[in-house]
Amino acid sequence: MKYLLTLLWWGSLLPAQAQQPQFTVHNLRLPKEVAYYDNQFSGLAASADKLYLLSESRLQDQAEAKLYTVRLADLDRQLADTTYVLPYQKLPITGLPALRTKMAAAGQRYEGLEAMLLVQDVVYLSVETDTPSSTCYLLKGQLRADAVVLDTTFLLPLAKPLAADDSHIYNAGFEALAEANDHLLAFFEYNSFPARNYTYYLDNKNLSSASAPGKLPITQLPFRITDITAASKNRFTALNFFFKGEGGDAIYRTPAGDLPNAQLIRDGQGYKNYSRLLTIELSDNKLTWQPLWEFPEKYRGYNWEGIAAYKGGYFVINDKYTPSRPYQTTLLYLQPVK
């Protein structure tokens, strides 16, 4: 009887496993300037005929505020011909130093740009601040042919969710932006609060620096959300990453009793890095999630920071951190297996 029950249990898993998508992983070859590791890319977006790569733009390190664009047709060509050299364009982001000065005047310390959302020619960017700062920010600008021009009169504060003891979550900001039903969604990186987890939403038709975000409940989920992309109406695909670091990073470890998730990030040697994709769905004014796909072992230690849906698959990019040095920028295309 025990053997029969085991067979039935495994049989019940087969349909669910069969529905999991499979992807062929393609490592795209970036031009030297774009591939430079200290671009520290933090977001991706596919819009019209281009892929946009957002640099973290760490002004405090004298980094240039910028993003790069690559035509999707050129990426398709390199997928077919790996010797093809990708043309690209650099777009400076103007107005960021002035906005950083305003943040500093409010007692908040800018650390970098973390997420990007394109709605036609409007660009939304999220700003991460250092851990002691109480507030992150949403920026808004215009996408032009030769630059992104930020509106220096628009600076929308996003209060960081707090732990039960009112402490700030280490190194956490709003790492993912999305749009649903004419509303902008801002996803916090950490969503493992025991009592409540939520995503901010804002009416992007009537958005101002004084707009007060509403809160959409999101089912508690482990590790970090580091970016998100729309897959279909009210359905999104998110990057879910765990870094095995010590110190403040330990907040992202799962509780001892959460055995299913603990098995993903632990082995006989201790903690290990882990990366996967999640499906996040908006329904009945709440957000729920389920696992979608695990990165192959060789790519699980990359700090994936950007994702953009394309032709049923996904472009993903890391910031610069890889399992071993030298660090490098890596752009993958996850091509769906038919």
C-alpha positions in Angstrom: 0.0 0.0 0.0 2.8 2.4 0.9 4.4 1.7 -2.5 1.1 2.4 -4.3 0.6 5.7 -2.4 4.1 6.7 -3.4 3.3 6.0 -7.1 0.1 7.9 -6.9 1.9 10.9 -5.3 4.5 11.0 -8.0 1.8 10.6 -10.6 -0.1 13.6 -9.3 3.1 15.7 -9.9 3.5 14.7 -13.5 0.9 17.0 -15.1 2.2 20.0 -13.2 5.8 19.2 -14.1 4.8 18.7 -17.7 3.4 22.2 -17.8 6.6 23.8 -16.7 8.2 25.7 -19.7 11.6 24.8 -21.0 14.1 27.2 -22.4 17.3 27.0 -24.4 19.9 29.4 -22.9 21.8 31.6 -25.4 24.7 33.7 -24.1 24.7 36.9 -26.2 28.0 38.6 -27.0 27.9 42.3 -26.1 30.2 45.0 -27.5 33.1 45.9 -25.3 31.7 49.2 -24.0 28.3 47.7 -23.1 29.9 44.5 -21.6 32.0 46.6 -19.2 31.2 45.1 -15.8 30.9 48.5 -14.0 27.9 49.5 -16.0 26.2 47.5 -13.3 23.0 47.0 -15.2 19.9 47.0 -13.0 17.0 46.7 -15.4 15.8 45.7 -18.9 12.9 46.7 -21.1 11.8 45.7 -24.6 9.8 48.4 -26.3 8.9 49.0 -29.9 11.9 47.7 -31.8 14.6 48.0 -29.1 16.0 46.4 -25.9 16.8 49.0 -23.3 19.6 48.3 -20.7 19.5 50.5 -17.6 22.8 51.2 -15.8 22.6 51.5 -12.1 24.1 55.0 -12.6 26.0 55.2 -9.3 26.6 58.9 -9.2 28.4 58.6 -5.9 31.0 56.6 -7.7 31.3 59.1 -10.5 29.4 56.8 -12.8 27.6 58.2 -15.8 23.8 58.3 -15.7 22.9 56.3 -18.9 21.2 53.5 -20.6 22.0 51.6 -23.7 19.7 50.4 -26.6 20.2 47.5 -29.0 17.8 46.8 -31.8 15.8 43.6 -31.3 16.4 42.7 -35.0 20.1 42.9 -34.3 19.8 40.6 -31.3 17.8 38.2 -33.5 20.6 38.3 -36.0 23.2 37.4 -33.4 21.1 34.6 -32.2 21.3 33.2 -35.7 24.9 34.2 -36.3 27.1 34.3 -33.2 29.9 36.2 -35.1 27.6 39.2 -35.7 28.7 42.3 -33.8 25.9 44.1 -32.2 25.4 47.8 -33.0 24.2 49.9 -30.0 23.4 53.4 -28.9 24.1 55.1 -25.6 21.4 57.4 -24.2 22.5 59.8 -21.4 20.0 60.3 -18.5 19.7 64.0 -17.8 18.5 65.7 -14.6 19.5 62.9 -12.2 22.1 64.9 -10.3 19.5 67.6 -9.5 17.1 65.0 -8.2 19.8 63.4 -6.1 20.5 66.8 -4.5 16.8 67.0 -3.6 16.9 63.5 -2.0 20.0 64.5 0.0 18.2 67.6 1.2 15.4 65.3 2.5 18.0 63.2 4.4 17.9 60.3 2.0 21.0 58.8 0.5 20.9 57.9 -3.2 22.5 54.6 -4.2 21.4 54.0 -7.7 18.7 53.4 -10.3 17.1 49.9 -9.8 14.1 49.5 -12.1 12.7 50.8 -15.4 9.3 50.9 -17.0 8.6 52.2 -20.4 5.0 53.3 -21.3 5.3 54.6 -24.9 7.7 57.5 -24.6 7.4 57.9 -20.9 10.1 56.4 -18.7 9.7 55.5 -15.0 12.7 54.8 -12.9 13.0 53.6 -9.3 15.8 54.9 -7.0 17.2 52.7 -4.3 18.6 54.5 -1.2 21.0 53.2 1.4 19.6 50.9 4.2 19.2 53.6 6.9 17.2 55.8 4.5 13.4 55.5 5.1 12.4 56.3 1.6 13.1 55.2 -2.0 11.8 57.2 -5.0 10.0 57.0 -8.3 11.3 59.3 -11.1 9.6 60.1 -14.4 11.0 61.3 -17.7 10.7 61.4 -21.5 12.4 59.0 -23.8 13.9 60.9 -26.7 15.9 59.8 -29.7 19.2 60.9 -28.1 18.6 61.0 -24.3 16.3 60.3 -21.4 15.2 63.6 -20.0 14.0 63.4 -16.4 11.4 65.8 -15.0 13.3 67.5 -12.2 10.0 68.7 -10.7 8.8 65.1 -10.2 10.1 63.1 -7.2 7.7 60.7 -5.7 8.7 59.2 -2.3 8.1 55.5 -1.7 8.2 54.6 2.0 10.1 51.3 2.7 8.1 48.6 4.4 9.5 48.0 7.9 10.2 44.9 9.9 8.2 44.2 13.0 10.7 46.0 15.2 10.6 49.0 12.8 14.0 48.3 11.4 14.9 48.6 7.7 15.5 45.5 5.5 19.1 45.3 4.5 19.9 46.6 1.0 16.2 46.5 -0.1 14.4 48.8 -2.5 11.8 48.8 -5.1 13.6 46.6 -7.7 10.7 46.0 -10.1 8.2 48.2 -11.8 5.2 47.0 -13.9 1.9 48.4 -15.4 -1.5 46.9 -15.0 -4.9 48.4 -15.7 -3.5 52.0 -16.1 -1.7 51.7 -12.8 2.0 51.5 -12.0 3.1 48.7 -9.7 6.2 49.0 -7.6 7.5 45.7 -6.1 9.6 45.8 -3.0 12.6 43.5 -3.1 11.8 41.7 0.2 8.4 40.0 0.6 8.9 37.7 3.5 7.3 39.7 6.3 5.5 37.3 8.6 2.3 39.3 8.8 1.8 41.4 5.7 3.4 41.9 2.3 2.3 44.4 -0.3 3.1 46.0 -3.6 2.5 49.7 -4.1 0.1 50.8 -6.9 -0.3 54.3 -8.4 -2.7 55.7 -11.0 -0.3 56.7 -13.8 -2.8 58.9 -15.5 -2.9 61.3 -12.5 0.6 60.9 -11.1 2.4 63.7 -9.2 5.0 64.0 -6.6 2.2 64.2 -4.0 0.5 60.9 -5.1 -0.1 58.5 -2.3 0.3 54.9 -3.3 -2.2 52.2 -2.5 -1.3 48.7 -1.4 -2.0 45.4 -3.1 -1.4 42.3 -1.0 1.1 39.9 -2.3 1.5 36.3 -1.1 4.6 35.9 1.1 7.5 34.8 -1.0 11.1 33.9 -0.3 14.4 35.5 -1.4 14.4 38.7 -3.5 12.4 40.0 -6.4 15.0 41.7 -8.6 13.0 42.6 -11.7 9.7 41.9 -13.4 8.3 41.9 -17.0 4.7 41.6 -18.3 4.0 38.2 -19.8 0.3 38.8 -20.6 -2.6 40.9 -19.2 -2.3 40.9 -15.4 0.4 38.2 -15.5 4.1 38.8 -15.0 7.3 37.0 -14.9 9.8 37.9 -12.1 13.4 37.2 -11.2 13.7 35.5 -7.8 17.3 35.5 -6.5 19.0 34.4 -3.3 22.5 35.5 -2.4 24.3 33.3 0.1 26.1 36.2 1.9 26.5 36.7 5.6 25.8 39.7 7.8 22.8 41.8 6.6 22.2 39.5 3.7 21.1 36.8 6.2 17.7 38.5 6.3 16.9 36.8 3.0 17.3 33.3 4.3 14.2 31.3 4.8 12.9 30.3 8.3 14.2 27.0 9.7 10.7 25.4 9.3 10.4 26.3 5.6 11.9 23.1 4.4 10.8 23.3 0.7 12.5 26.6 0.2 15.5 25.8 2.5 16.3 22.9 0.2 16.7 25.3 -2.7 19.4 27.4 -1.0 21.3 24.9 1.2 23.5 21.9 0.6 26.0 19.9 2.6 28.4 22.8 2.6 25.9 25.4 3.9 24.1 28.2 1.9 24.4 28.5 -1.9 23.2 31.1 -4.4 20.0 30.3 -6.3 18.0 31.9 -9.2 14.7 31.1 -10.7 11.7 32.7 -12.6 8.3 33.2 -10.9 4.9 33.8 -12.4 3.1 36.6 -10.6 -0.6 37.1 -11.3 -2.9 39.9 -10.4 -6.5 38.8 -9.7 -9.2 39.9 -7.2 -7.0 42.9 -6.1 -4.2 40.7 -4.8 -1.0 39.2 -6.2 -0.1 35.5 -6.1 2.9 33.7 -7.4 4.1 30.2 -8.4 7.5 28.9 -9.6 8.1 29.0 -13.3 11.6 27.8 -14.1 15.0 27.3 -12.5 18.2 28.6 -14.0 20.7 25.9 -14.9 23.2 25.2 -12.2 26.0 27.2 -13.9 23.9 30.4 -13.9 22.3 30.2 -10.5 25.1 32.3 -8.9 24.7 35.3 -11.2 23.0 38.3 -9.7 20.3 38.6 -12.3 18.9 42.2 -12.2 16.9 42.7 -15.4 14.3 40.8 -17.4 12.4 41.6 -20.5 9.8 39.3 -22.3 10.4 38.7 -26.0 8.8 36.2 -28.4 7.6 33.9 -25.6 11.1 33.9 -24.0 13.1 36.3 -21.9 16.2 38.4 -22.0 17.9 38.5 -18.6 21.0 40.5 -17.5 23.1 40.5 -14.4 24.5 43.6 -12.7 28.2 42.5 -12.7 28.4 39.9 -10.0 29.2 36.4 -11.1 30.2 33.3 -9.0 33.9 34.0 -9.6 36.1 36.8 -10.7 36.7 38.5 -13.1 33.2 40.0 -12.9 31.4 40.4 -16.2 28.1 41.6 -17.7 26.2 38.7 -19.1 23.1 39.0 -21.3 21.1 35.8 -21.9 18.2 35.0 -24.1 16.0 32.2 -22.7 14.4 30.8 -25.9 11.3 28.8 -25.4 11.5 25.1 -26.5 8.6 24.2 -28.7 
